[in-house]
């Protein structure tokens, strides 16, 4: 919206009048709802609070780190084994091809 549209909207809204009275204690109810929403933690805050409470105990935190470390070592080991197997197969094929050129793959 450009500034002239904003100005005309402001004028139009400024002319708008409410003739009916507000319900009793309307302002108090509105502020109470605003306070409740402000005090309600978000899902992210709930998750953070849960993590902080769980990992506040050193034994749980140490067990978690140990499990992650072991999982990382195991994943690295098995990945390394797969790469080693592939490398050995490729090396053997290249060696055979270097001895007998007729053994070359024609892909």
C-alpha positions as CSV (number, residue, x, y, z in Angstrom):
1,X,0.0,0.0,0.0
2,X,1.2,3.5,-0.7
3,X,0.9,6.4,1.7
4,X,-2.2,7.8,0.1
5,X,-4.0,4.5,0.4
6,X,-2.8,4.3,4.1
7,X,-4.1,7.8,4.7
8,X,-7.5,7.2,3.2
9,X,-7.8,3.9,5.2
10,X,-6.9,5.8,8.4
11,X,-9.6,8.4,7.7
12,X,-12.2,5.8,6.9
13,X,-11.3,3.8,10.1
14,X,-11.3,7.1,12.1
15,X,-15.0,7.7,11.1
16,X,-16.0,4.2,12.2
17,X,-18.0,4.4,15.4
18,X,-19.3,1.6,17.6
19,X,-22.7,2.4,19.1
20,X,-23.1,-0.7,21.3
21,X,-21.6,-0.7,24.8
22,X,-18.8,-3.1,25.6
23,X,-19.7,-6.1,27.8
24,X,-19.0,-5.8,31.5
25,X,-15.4,-6.1,32.5
26,X,-14.4,-6.4,28.8
27,X,-11.0,-4.7,29.3
28,X,-10.1,-7.0,32.3
29,X,-11.1,-10.1,30.3
30,X,-8.9,-9.0,27.3
31,X,-5.9,-8.3,29.5
32,X,-6.3,-11.6,31.4
33,X,-6.3,-13.4,28.0
34,X,-3.2,-11.5,26.9
35,X,-1.4,-12.5,30.1
36,X,-2.4,-16.1,29.8
37,X,-1.1,-16.3,26.2
38,X,2.1,-14.5,27.2
39,X,2.6,-17.0,30.0
40,X,1.9,-20.1,28.0
41,X,5.2,-21.6,26.8
42,X,5.6,-22.5,23.1
43,X,6.3,-26.0,22.0
44,X,10.0,-25.1,21.5
45,X,10.2,-23.7,25.1
46,X,8.5,-26.9,26.4
47,X,11.1,-29.0,24.5
48,X,14.0,-26.9,25.9
49,X,12.7,-27.1,29.4
50,X,12.3,-30.9,29.1
51,X,15.9,-31.2,27.8
52,X,17.3,-29.0,30.5
53,X,15.5,-31.1,33.2
54,X,16.6,-34.4,31.7
55,X,20.2,-33.4,31.1
56,X,20.6,-31.6,34.4
57,X,21.4,-35.1,35.8
58,X,25.1,-35.8,35.0
59,X,24.5,-39.6,34.6
60,X,21.8,-39.1,32.0
61,X,23.9,-36.6,30.1
62,X,27.0,-38.9,30.2
63,X,25.0,-41.9,29.0
64,X,23.5,-39.8,26.2
65,X,26.9,-38.6,25.0
66,X,28.3,-42.1,25.3
67,X,25.5,-43.6,23.2
68,X,26.0,-40.9,20.5
69,X,29.8,-41.4,20.5
70,X,29.4,-45.2,20.1
71,X,26.8,-44.7,17.4
72,X,29.2,-42.4,15.6
73,X,32.1,-44.8,15.9
74,X,30.0,-47.7,14.7
75,X,28.7,-45.7,11.7
76,X,32.2,-44.6,10.8
77,X,33.5,-48.2,11.1
78,X,30.8,-49.7,8.9
79,X,31.1,-46.9,6.4
80,X,34.9,-47.4,6.3
81,X,34.4,-51.2,5.8
82,X,32.2,-50.6,2.8
83,X,34.7,-48.1,1.3
84,X,37.5,-50.6,1.9
85,X,35.6,-53.4,0.1
86,X,34.9,-51.2,-2.8
87,X,38.5,-50.0,-3.0
88,X,39.8,-53.6,-2.9
89,X,37.5,-54.6,-5.7
90,X,38.5,-51.7,-7.8
91,X,42.2,-52.2,-7.1
92,X,42.0,-55.8,-8.0
93,X,40.2,-55.0,-11.3
94,X,42.8,-52.4,-12.2
95,X,45.6,-54.7,-11.4
96,X,44.1,-57.4,-13.7
97,X,43.6,-54.9,-16.4
98,X,47.2,-53.7,-16.1
99,X,48.4,-57.3,-16.6
100,X,45.9,-58.2,-19.4
101,X,44.5,-55.3,-21.4
102,X,41.9,-57.5,-22.9
103,X,40.2,-57.7,-19.5
104,X,39.1,-54.0,-19.7
105,X,35.5,-53.2,-19.0
106,X,33.7,-51.7,-22.0
107,X,30.9,-49.8,-20.3
